[in-house]
Amino acid sequence: MNRQRLLCSMTAIAAGLCMASGAAAASESDRYTITGDLSAAYSNGEFVVWVSEPRNGSGGATGMVAAVSAAGGGGSRTGIKDGLNVVAEAPVIDGKFVLEGAAPAPRNVFFYVLNATGSNGMRMAPIKGQSFILEPGSLTLTMDSRAKFVVRGGHYNDIVINSWRLSPEYLELMDAYNQSVRAVEGETEQQRRGRVERSSELFNGMLQLENEGRGEVALNHEDPLARKLTIQSAWLRGPWMTQASLELAKMMPDDPWVQQNLASEEQYSANRARSAAFAVGAGIKDFEAETLDGEIVSVSGAREGKEIVLVEFWASWCGPCRVEIPHMKQAYEDYGPRGFEIFSFTVDDEREDWVEASEEEGLPWINAGMGLDHPAAKTYGVTGVPANFLVDAPSGEIIARDLRGHKLDEALAKRFGNTSGPH
């Protein structure tokens, strides 16, 4: 593993300062300093910066698309850093850290805050999907109580991320969204559903602004590196991605990653074509998969004797997937005895992640896997999670797609009739 360890003296640790090994010998123009204030969310822990190997050759841009956030309960696994390509780390003391090192070239990086404990003494789970552009210069990283962060002072951070993330329109939508996700004391079920609908609209508005902002940079910026970093750091695929990849390949014909990314675009298009075949009214496709216990299960087997089957694609690292699970468990409890079945398939690449998430969530339905290379994911052209298909079990016909929250409730109530109480 290409891991850059930090050499931290007791004095440096007490000051919240660690210098990356080899940094002293680096060119002054390559050096970075990150001054971080995480105190709104963390008081302790380790700030760990790492890089991800490309997912299916996509560098995280053209492979699996998912909104990711804090998921699960118990906290980071022992030795989680052993599975990461760590490039720098520093202790978090009283919510602050300072990290120095060398960045010969700007690159997209991720970070975790590991081994942090809350005021109750419980270990806090690392939040996935946190990324920024690591580049030479003086950077500041600040975080709010919801663990949303901003990096300032970086030339490419400003171009790739802050150009849309700090716009008045985006900040206004984010404030409204944060208000909408808070439960209101005494609200009726109808009011709750209205609030959830509003929350979804606001979130989609934020995604739209992000797509527009990233697309503007990826398609029009004069600096090819800014375009490349925008594609590499995009977790959400926008309609600009294919054209931006084509144009970047012309601007940087000798860059291996750029050419590999262009090839992955062709694969993505093929997956999208397969996914489009599974429209409402089409027939479901059968596949076999293995459960954690080694049992071979199939969609056709799940349909036997049932009225409706929800075929659900998910992953341990997918925040929206994990957030939806308690609601799905309630629906399964209410309608399972009446003929409702769930067949879930994880696109996790690591069995350990699948095992941990399954144990944390206590999934009561068919829980199979795994990976994007499995025939199930390829057959259905899965390009993002969560994704699901509600199937009429006797006929195998798809009757709805991508149902979440009360939309799933309404579809089940239409088939089975209302239950005695709200979910």
PyMOL commands that set and color helices and strands:
alter all, ss='L'
color gray80, all
select helices_A, chain A and resi 10-14+23-25+28-30+80-83+155-165+168-180+189-220+224-233+241-251+256-276+299-303+319-338+351-361+375-379+406-416
alter helices_A, ss='H'
color red, helices_A
select strands_A, chain A and resi 6-7+17-20+31-37+44-51+85-93+96-102+107-114+131-134+137-143+149-152+288-291+296-298+308-314+340-346+366-369+387-392+397-401
alter strands_A, ss='S'
color yellow, strands_A
deselect
rebuild
show_as cartoon
